[in-house]
Amino acid sequence: MVVVAFVASGDLRILLEELLREPSPPRQWIGSESWVTDPDMLRFPFCAGAIGFGIQKSVIPGLREFLLDLSPTKVASSPLLTEFWEDSFNCKLGKSAAIDQSVCDGSEDIQTLQKPYTDTSQLRVTNMVYKAVYAIAHAIHNEVCQNTNSTTKCDKFSRIESKQVLMQLKKVNFSQNGYDVSFDANGDPVAKYELVNWQKSESGSIDMVTVGHYDASLPVGREFRISRNLTWVHGGTQVPVSVCSDSCPPGTRKVLQKGKPICCYDCIPCPEERSAMLQEFWPNAERDTCFPKPVEFLSFDEVLGIILAAFSVGGACLAIVTGAVFFRHRTSPIVRANNSELSFLLLFSLTLCFLCSLTFIGAPSDWSCMLRHTAFGITFVLCISCVLRVDYRKLRFSRAMVFAIEEINNSTELLPGIKLGYRIHDSCASVPVAVHVAFQLSNGLDPVFYTSNNCSRSGMVMAIVGESGSTLSISMSRIMGPFKIPLVSHFSTCACLSDKQQYPTFFRTIPSDQFQADALAKLVKHFGWTWIGAIRSTAMVIVAFAAAAEVKILLEELAREPSPPRQWIGSEAWVTNSDMLRFSFCAGAVGFAIPQSVIPGAATDESVCDGSEDLQTLKSAYTDTSQLRITNMVYKAVYAIAHAIHNRVCQDTNSTTQCDKFSSIESKHVFMQLKKVNFSQNGYDVSFDANGDPVAKYELVNWQISESGNIEVVTVGHYDASLPVGQEFRINKNLTWVDGGTKIPLIVSRAPKSSGLMQRKDTCFPKPVEFLSFDEVLGIILAAFSVGGACLAIVTAAVFFYHRTSPIVRANNSELSFLLLFSPDSMFLMFIDFHWSTL
């Protein structure tokens, strides 16, 4: 019944015009100052009775005469007044006039004009303008004038600046035409409003009538004052009632109604007994008042509390003792090998984690409730972060991206005059972090166009290089797609990312797993192997299409319990991982890998820490540039984006390249150009097909034992999916197999031996289908249980439906209960489907 409209006049006018076309039940309108004192809004009769606050109505002596003192000469000197004059009198000043307009001839009488311009009966906001001018004048007066006796002297030659006027405006305090003017510390005046009411006059028109006042400077409780009767929506003087639910009588409590505002509730009687565990309120002895159930908590005096406290203190003491032992032997090799600083931080975090559990014991208080979850969360995250380490291989990927960007910026061939910038985000292999970064990058587009000497654009995300994991790329691509921001991945191989319907802006420089799976299948077929097993199989050939971390765990277990020699077939994810070469029983493994490459200058893209460490002699995955495989995919991704920008803003004329660095370019332009890039960088071709995938090219690698006894990754062949069918696979070097020889092992399926011989083994026939029949005892029992359970659910639902208005059914969410009963009924009946034979 009551609608509070705190909106602008223009917005509300649209709403009221729609309500005028389709009348709705009468409502009591409460308006804000922006529209409740607008005379143009009085034409909506269904708003009669509206009330709201307005700026105080005022009188400015001489203003009406000033407004009406307009002549055609004065009007012609001002374009604004000219437009007002021509619009008001529908004539044209000057000699040129339209067909439907006349020329203003000076006979127009502004005294008879009925416009908001000439209406001075409701001077509200106009008075605010009047007061603002006088406030500035008083500020200047206070700065350059002096009052002596009854005269005022001002130094008109005094130099005054805006900051001086600002300082004086903070101090002004005067009265003009009976209206006080002053400002508080926030630059605001004293809030004074009139309470206005839309009342119908005797003539039937709606008038704005002042019925009260509001003064925020008065004491609390006395600011609001009504001095006259109000007329409400129905035309009466009685205040209308607008509540959703009446107040609850004694002996009941409020329960909010589902799906309705918080002012709508049911009055539920207090429970009869205090023993109901699920009740949130208990009755008093007279059962006329409900009070909250007493708080239950785990006390230090209880046995369980003592046990938990003992475990907490014991765990903390154990971590402290371990830390002391580590500190005592901090110079020993075993402590130093375990990263002593990180170990001490981990033990400190564990100590805090154990002690945080003490905050969950004892009577809850405001500080303990706020502290327990926050403290445990911080200390637990600190513990987890201690066991995480830097992946130097991925660090090399990021540095390769920086190297490629700097190489492009220092070159005068690809993007002369244009500098590419970058920002590196670490997703920590976490989907939530990757999503957060995606939203941050999507929101970082800067529409402001800069033309300074430093850069042509600021904060513009052209494209993104990454992610290394397919799961993270899937999450980011779903966010980047609607914004047309291209995502070029160097290590996301999931075949699902080739679906342009779901991931339209995704590209990658590494082939999809679909091509690698096809290559592995053709490899097995090439060697004539028919008995291929999974990990726990007894087969002699094991195809491990898995991530390096997962295969590493498996091989570590096999290293503890040696098994018969097997021929391993590996995927690119682990077969070229140098850390896996320590498993000697995998010698002879073969698999496909990204082609090995050389990036000129990448090996020297290292720096020193403080001058004493020599990074050149460091042996780690970061400095190892002998196997640049995935690193080259990063390198190619950066150059692909650079070529897309080149194709958009540059032109090749003869042997020179000219780029317009002030050209407007957006991510969608880079996205469109990425589809067309086709170039060669350091001998490696880069292009994308319709799915955003490159041409699938692999090297066939073989783990061979060198003369020194170490296992080395040797390239023995190639696979090119762009070649004709049957010619993709090529071996150009002998392979070393699991037994150390060069002869292909013969691995075929063998039938197991049996105790007796079959009469003849010259025919294969399908195995008989076995199924559970309705004629069997077990089938009859299961069918009986299925039908019985379904009937029980149906009967229960019928009882619930019959008593659907009872409190117990309503309290148990009747809609959800019926859905829950329908679900097991369907499940019981589905068991019958398992009794039918397969046709």
N, C-alpha and C positions, 0 to 999 in steps of 0.2 A: 504493500500500500504506500510506502514512503520511498521516494527515489531521491538520492543525493547526487546532483549533477555538478561536479567540480570540473568543468570543461570550458573551453573557449566559446565565445558566442557563435562563431561560424560553424564549429563542429555540432553544437547543440541544435542549431537551426536546421541542419540536414536531418537530424533525428526527429525533431518535432514536425517537420514537413511530411516525413514518412508516417508518423503517427496520425497526422491529420487525414491522410488518405485512408488508412485502416484504423478506425477508432478502437481503442482498447479500454478496459475498465478504468474508472477514475483513480487517479493516484495523487498523493500529496507530494509536490515538488519542492525540494530544498535546493536553492541555487547559490552559486558563487557570484562574486561581484562582477565578473566579466560579462554575464548575460542577464542577471536578475534586474539590473537597472538599465538595460538596453531598450529604448522605446520601440524599436522594430520588433521585439519579441512579444509585445503585448497583443499581437494579432492572433495568437493561438488561444482561443477561449477555453480549451480544456485544461489550461494551466492556471486558471483562476484559483486563488487561494495559495499560490506559491509564496514561499517566504525565503529570505536570504539576506546576506549582509552586503551592503554597498558603501562606497566611499561617501563621506558626509557631504550632503548637499550644501552649496555655498552661494554667496552673492558677491560678485566682483563689480563694484561701481564703475560705470562708464564703459564696460566691455561691450555691451550691445551696440552702443553708439559707434564704437570703434569698428565693430564688425560690419555695420551697415554703411560706414563711410567709404563707399567704393564708387568710383566713377569709371566710365570706359577708358579714360586715360590711364588711371592707376592700374586697371586690370590689364591693359595691353602691355604694360612694362614688366609683368610677371607671368611666365609660362604657366605656373600653377594656378594663379587666379584666372588666367585666360581659359584654361580647361574647365574650371569651376563655373565661370560665367556662361560659357557656351553650352555646357551640359544642363545648367539650371534653366536657361531661357530658350534653349533649342534654336540658337542662332549662331552665326559665324562672325567673329570679329575680323574685319578686313573686307576685301572685295570678293575674294574667292569663296564661294559657298556651294554646297551640294544642292541637288535638285529639290530634295525634301527639306531643305533648311533655308532660312531667311538670313539676311545680313543684319547684325545688331546695329540699330540706328540711334541708340541713346535713350529711347523711350522706355526701356526696361526699368521696372521699379523694384529694387531689392527690398524695400520696406514691406512689400506684400508677399515676399517669398517664404514659403513654408518648407524649410529644410533643416537637417540637424545642425547646419552651419549657423543658422540664425536663432536656433532654439536655446535660450539662456535660462530656461526654467529649471533645468537639471544640471547645474554646473558641478560636476563631481571630479572627474579626472582632469577637466580643464583647470580646476583650482590647483591641482597638483603641479601642472606646468607653471602656473602663476607663482606658486610658492617656491618652485625650483629656481626660477629666475631671481626672485628676491633673496633666496639663500645665497646665491653666488654674489649678488650685489652687496649683501651684508658682509660676506667674507672679504671682498675687496675693500669695503668701507673700514673694517677693523684693521686692515693692513696699512692703508694709506691716509686715513682720516683721523681726526681728533675732535672730540666733542668738548667745547669750552663754553660753560654756562649754557646758553640756549642756542648757540650757533655751532655749526660743524665746518671745520676747515680740512680740505683735502689737498694733498700735494700731487698735482697732476703730472709733475715731472719725475715723480718717484718711480724707480724701476721695480716692476713686480713680475714674478714668474709664477708658473702654474703650481709649483710645489708649495709656494707661499699661500696661494689660494686654498690648496688642499689642507694645509695645516689649520687655516682659519675656519674652513668649513666644519671641521670637527668641533669647533667651539661655538658656532652660531647658536643663538637662542633669542628669538624675537617673536613678536606677534604682528600679524598683518591682517587687517580687516577682521580682527577677532579670532584668527586662526593661528595657533602656536606653531612654531617651526623650530625643531632642534633634531639632533642626530645622536644616537648612542654609539658605543664602541664599534658596532658592526656597520655603521652608516645608515641605520634604519631609524625612521621616526617613531613616535609613540603611536601604537596601533589603535585607531578609533574608527568604528564603523557605525552605520545606522542599520537597524533591522527594518527591512522594507517588506511590505505585504501587498500582493496583487489583489485588490478589492474591486468588485463591480460597483460602478456608480449608478445613480438613478437613471441615467440615460442608457445604461446597458454596456457601456465601454469599460475597459479595465484600466484602473489607475494604480500608480505606485504610491503607497501610503507608508510614511514612516511611523512605526509602532513601537520602536525601542532603540536602545543604544548599547554599544559594547566599547569599553575603555580598558585596555590592557594595563594601564598605569595604576588602576585602583587595586586595593587589597584582594587577595584570593577569595573568591566566593561572592564578590560584589561587582565584578566586571560587567556582568550582564544585567540589563534592566529593561523590562517591558512596561511601557507607559500607556498602552492603548490596546483595546480588544482586537484580536486577529480574526480574519475570516478564512475558513479552511476550505478544503476542496469541495465539500458538499454545500458550501454557502453558509454553514452554521458557525457558531462561535465556540462550540464544544471541541476540545482537543480530540482528534481521532486516535483510535487505538490501533497500533501496528505491532503485534507480537506474534511469534510463531507458536509458542506454547505458554500456557499460564504457569504461574509459580507453583511449585510442588507443595502440597500440604505436609504437615508434620507426619513423621513415620514413613516417609518416602525419600527417595534420592533420584537425582537426575541421571538419565542414561541417554546419550546422544543418539539421534535417529540416523540410521545408515543412509549415506548419500545426500544428507541435508546439511544446511549451515549449523553452526554451533549453537545458535539460538533456538534450534528445534530439538526437543528432547521429550522422552517419556518419563513419567513418574513411576518408579518401581518401588514396591514396598520393601522395607528392610528385611533381610533374611530372618527366619525364626530362630535359628541356632547359630552359635559362634563357631561350631566345629566344621563348617563347610570350608574346605581348603581353597576352593576356587573363587570364593567370594572376596571382593576387594574391600567391602564395608561390612561392619558388624553392628547389630542394634544395641541400644542401651537396655537397662532392665525394664523400662516401661514400654519399649519398642515404639517410641515416638521420635527418635532421632537416630541417624546413621553416623558412625564415625569410622575413620580408616582403620583397617586391620593393623595390629602392631607389626613393626618391622622385625623380620627374622634374619639373623646373621650368624656367622661362625665365630665363636668366641675363643679367646686364648685359653679359657678354662676347660673347654671341651677336649675330649680325647683326640678327635680328628684335628682340631686346631693345634694341639700340642705336637702331634705327629708331623703336620705340614710345616709348622714353625721349625721343628727340629731338622727336617729335611732342608729347609731353606737356609738355616744357619750353617748346617753341616756342609751343604754344597758350596756356600760362600767361603767357608773356612778351607775347604779342599782346594778351591781355586786360588785362595791366597797362599796356601802352603806350596802349591805347584808353582806359583809365581815366584815365591821366595827361593825354591830350589833352582828354578831357571835363572834367577838373578845370581845365585851363588856360583852356578856353573855357566855363566853367560859367555865365558871365553872358550868353552869346550866346542869341538867341531859339530856335535849333534845339535846344540842350541843355535849355533851360528847358521847351520844349514837349514834350520826351520824358520829363519827370519825372526830373530829375537825380538825386534821392535814390534812386529805384527803379533807375535805370540803374547807379549805382555799386554798389548791392547785387547786381544781376544780374551785373556784371563780376567782383565779388569771388567770387560763387558759381561762376562759370565757371572762375576761376583755381583754386579748390579742387578742382573736378571734374577738371580736367586733371592736377593734381598727385596726386590720389587714384589715378590709373592707375599711378603709380610703385610703389605698394604691391603690385601684382600681378606685379612683376618681382623676381627674386631668390629666394634660398632661403626657403621658408616657415617661419615661426615662430609661436608661440602668439599673440603680440601682433599680428603682421601678418594672420593669418587672422581674428582678431576685428575688426581695425580696418578692413580693406579694404572689406568689404561695408557695414559700419555707416557709415563716413565717406562713401563714395560715395552711399549712399542718402540721407543727410541733406543733402549738398550738392546732389544732383540735385533733391530735393524743394524745396530752397530756390530753385533756378533756376526750376523750374516755377511756384512760388508767386509769383515776381517778375513773370511775364507774365500772371498772373490779375489782374483788376480788379474793383472793386465794381460790381455791377449796380444802378444807382440806381433803376431801375424796380421791381425786386424789393424794394429797400430801402423804397420807397414802399408796397409791398404789406404788408410787416411793420409799418410805422408805421400803416397804415390799420387793421390788426388791433388794435394797441394803442389807437388812437383809438376804435374801436368798443367795446372792453372798458371804457375809462374812461368813455365816454358812458353805457354800461349801468350801471356802478357809481355814477355821479353822478345817475342817474335814480331816481325813486321810483315808477315805473309798472310796469316789467317785473319786476325782482327786488329789491324793497325789503328792506333789511336783510341782503342777501347780496352779498358782494364776490367777483367773479370774478378769479382770478389767472391768470398765464400764464408760460410759459417759451419763449423763441425758440431754436431750433436751426438752424444753417446746415448743410445737407447738401452744399454745394459742388457740386451737380449730380452727385454721386457715389452710385452704388447701394450700395457697401459702407458709406459714411458714413450713408446713409439707413437701412440695415438696422440699423446699430449704434444709431442714435437710436431706431428702433422698439423694439428689445429693451430699451433703457434706459427708455423710457416705459412699456412693458408691465410692467416689473419695478418701476415706481415706485408702484404702488398701495399705500397705507398702510392696513392694516386697523384701526389704533388709532383710536378715536373720541375726539376732543377737544371739550371744552365750555368752553374758556376765553373770555375777553372778546374776544380778537383774532380768532379764526377758529373755525369749527365743525369743520373738517377740515384735515388736513395731508398734503400730498403726494398728493392724490387726482387722478388723470388722468381727467377727465370725457369729453373728446373732443379731437381733433387737427384743426387747420386746416392744410391743405396736402395734397400737395406741388404745386409748379408743373408738374412734368413727369410725363407718364403712366408712363414707365418706373419712376420712383422711387415713384409711388403704387402701382403694381402690386406692387413689392417690399414696401412697408410694409403694404399691405392684407392680404397673405398672412400676415403676422405678427400684425397686429391682430385679424384675424377670429376666431381661437379665443378671444381674451380679451374679445370683445364690446365693443371700444373703437371707437367710430365715428370715421371719417376723412372730413372734409368738405373736398373740394378745390375750389379756385377757378380752376384752370387746367389740370387733367388732362382731356383731351377724348377719349382713346382709347375707341372703341366697346366694346372688350373689357371695360372696367370696369363695364359695365352687367350683366354676368353675375353674378347674385346667388349662384349655386352656388359660384363661386370667390372672390368678393369680397362677402360678405354684409353687411359693416359699412361699405361705401363709399358716400358721398354726394358730390354736387357741385352747385355753384350755376351752373356754366357748362354749356351744352348739349353733348351728345355730338357727335363728328365725323360720326356717321351723319346727324344732322339737317342739318349744314352741307353734307355731300355731296349730300343730296337737294335742298337749296336751290340749290346751284350747278348741278345738273342741270336744275332747273326754270328757272333764270335763262337758261341757254344755249338751252333749248327755247323760252322766251318770245320771244327775239330771232330765232329761226329760224336759228340757226347750225348747220350740219351738218358743217363741216370744222374739227374741233377737234384741235389738235396738242399734243404734249409739247414739252419744251424744245428739242430738236434738230430738230424738225419744220419743214417749210416752210410750215405752216399760218399763217394770219393771226391766229388767236385762240389764245392760250396760257393754259391753266388751270394755275396754279402753286399746288397744294395742298401747301405745304411750310412748314417753320419759317422764321422771320425770318432767322436766321443763315445758313441754306443759300441762301435767295433773295438775300441780300446779296452772297454770294460770286459768284453767277451774274451779278447786275446789275453788279458791279464789273468782271467780265470783258467783259460786253457794252458797258460804257462805254468800254473801251480800244479795242475793235474794233466800231464801230457796225454794226448790221445793219438790214435794212428795218423800217419801223415795224410794230409788232404791237399788237393789242388784248389787254391783260393782264386776266385774271380771277384775283383773289387771294382767298386764304383769310384768316380772321380773324387768323391768327398774324402776318401781315406787312402786310396792307393798311391797318391803322391805326397802324402803327409810324412815328412822326414822323421817325425817322432814315432811313427809306427814301424820303422825299419829295425827297431831293437828286438822285435819278435822273430827270432831266427827260424822258427818252425814254419814261417810263412814264406820262406825263400821259394822262388819259382812262381809266385803269384803274378797274375796278369790282370790287366784292367785298362779302362779308357780314361784319359786325362785331357784336360785343356792343353792345347799345344804350348810347348815351352817357348818363351820369347825373350827378347833382349830390348831393354829400354835404354837408349844411350843417355848417360848422365845420371841415371837413377841410382847407381851404386855409390855415387859421391854425394848423394843428398842426405848426408848426416851432419850432425853438429856435436860440439863438445858440451859437457855439463858446466864445469868451472875451470877448465884448463888443465887439470891434473889427470882426468880420465881420458883414455884414448879409445874413442868409439870405433876407430878403424880396426882395432884388434878384437872387438867384441864378437863372440860367436853366439848368435841367437837368431830366432826366426825373423827378427826385425832387420838385421843386416845381411841376411842370406838372399842374395839376388841371383843365385845360380839357377833357381827354379821359379822364374817369374811366370806364373800361370794365371792365377786369379788376379794378381797385381796388374797384369796387362789388361784384364777386363775393366778394372777401375780406370786405367789410363785411357782405354778406348771409349769409356762412357763419358769422360770429361771432354775428349776431342769430338765426340758425337754432338754434344750440346753446343760446343764452340762452333762447329760447322753449321748447325741449325741456325745459330745467331748470325753467322757469316752470310748464309743464304738469304737472311731477312734484311740485313742492313748494309751489306757490302756489294760492290760491283767489281768484277774483274775486267779491266781494260788493258789489252795487250799483255804486258808482263807485270803490271802493277795492280794492287788492290786498294780501292778507296772505300772507306766505311763512314757512314753518317752517324757520328756518335750522339747527335741530338735527335735522332729518329726515335719516334715513340714505338716501343716494343713491349709486348706483354707475354705472359706465359703461354697463352693460347696460340700465339704466333710461333713460339719455339716448338710447341707441341705439333703444329701442322708441318713445320719444316723438318722435324725429326723423322717423320714418316718417309721423307724423300732423300735423306742423307745417303750418300754412297761415295766413299773415299777410301784411300789407303794411307796408313800411318805406319812408318817404319817397316813396310812390307806386309802389314796385316790389314786385310780388307774389313771395312765396317759398313754394314747396311742392315736394314730391318725389313722383314716381310709384313704381310697384312696383320699378323698377330703380334707384332712388335718383337719377334724373335730374330736372332742372327742366323746365318748359315751354320749348320752344325758341323764342326770339324773337331776331331779328337786325335790324340796320339795313343797308340797301343803301347803300354809300358810293361816292363817285365822286371821283377825283383831278381837280380842276379848277384851271386857271390863273387866278389873281386878276389884278386890274388892275395890281398891282405886279410881276407876273411870277412870283410864287411859287406853288408848288403847294399847294393846300389840300384837306383831306378834308371833303367835303360830303355830308350825308345826303340821299339822293334817294328813298328808299323804305323799306319794312319787310317783314319776313317773320315770320309767326306760325303755328307748326305746330299750334296748338290750334284754328285756324279750320277750317271745312269744306274738303274737297278742292276745289281750284280757286280758293279765295279766300285762300290763305295769302300769296300774293305780291301786293304793291301798290307802284306807283311813283307818287309825288306831285310829282315835279319833273323838269325836263329834265336829261338827261345830256349830258356833253361827252365825245366819243369820241376815239380816238387821233389823228384828223386835225384836231381842234379844232372840228369841227362838231357839230350836234345831231341829225343824221340818222343813223339806225342803219346801220352799215356792212353791206353785203351780202357775206356770206362763205359760199360753198357749195363743195362738192367739184367739181373740174374734172378731166376725163380728159386725160392728156398727149397732145400731138400726136405723130403717127407719120409715117414716111416714105411709107407707102402707105395707101390707103383700104380699109376692109373693104367687102364687097359690101353688106351691110345691117346696121345697128346698131339693130335694133328688138327684140332678145331677149337676155336674160342666161342663161347656162348655167354649171353648176358647172365649175370648173377640173379637168382630169384629174388623178387621183391618181398621183403618181410614187413608186416604191419600188424598192428593190434586190431583184432576183430571184435565185433560186438558179441560173438558167440563164446569168447573166452571169458574165464572167471574175472581176470583183472580188468578186461574191457567193460564187463557188466558193472563191477564195483565203481570204476571211474565214471561211467555214464550216470550211475545212480547219484554219486556225489555231485556231479555237475548239475543235473536237473534239480536235485534237492537244494543245492546252494542258490541256484537261480530263483527257485520258488520262495526260499527264505528271504532273499533280497526284495522280491516283488511284494511279498506280504508286508515286510517292514516299511516299504515305500507307501503301501496303501494305508497303513496305520498312521504314518507321518502325514499323509495328505488329508486324512479324515480329521486329524487334530492339528492342522497347520496353523490355526490361530491361537493355539495354546502357548503360554510363555516358554515352556521348555523347548518346543520346536523352533520358535522364533529366536530364542537365545542361541540355538545351535546353527543358525544361518540356514534357513529352510532350503534356499536355492542350492547352496553347496551340498547339503545333505542329499537332496534328490539326485544331483549329478553324481555324488559319491556312490549312491545305491545303484544307479544305472550302470556305472562302470563295472563293479564286480558281477552284476547280472550278465553283462556281455562277456566278461572273462570266463564265468562258469560255462556259458553256452559254447564258447570257443573251444573248450576241451573236447567237445564231441567231434570237432573237425579233425582231430588227430586219430580218430578211429577208422577213417575212410582209407581205403587202399589207393595207391597212386595209379591212375589210368594212363 
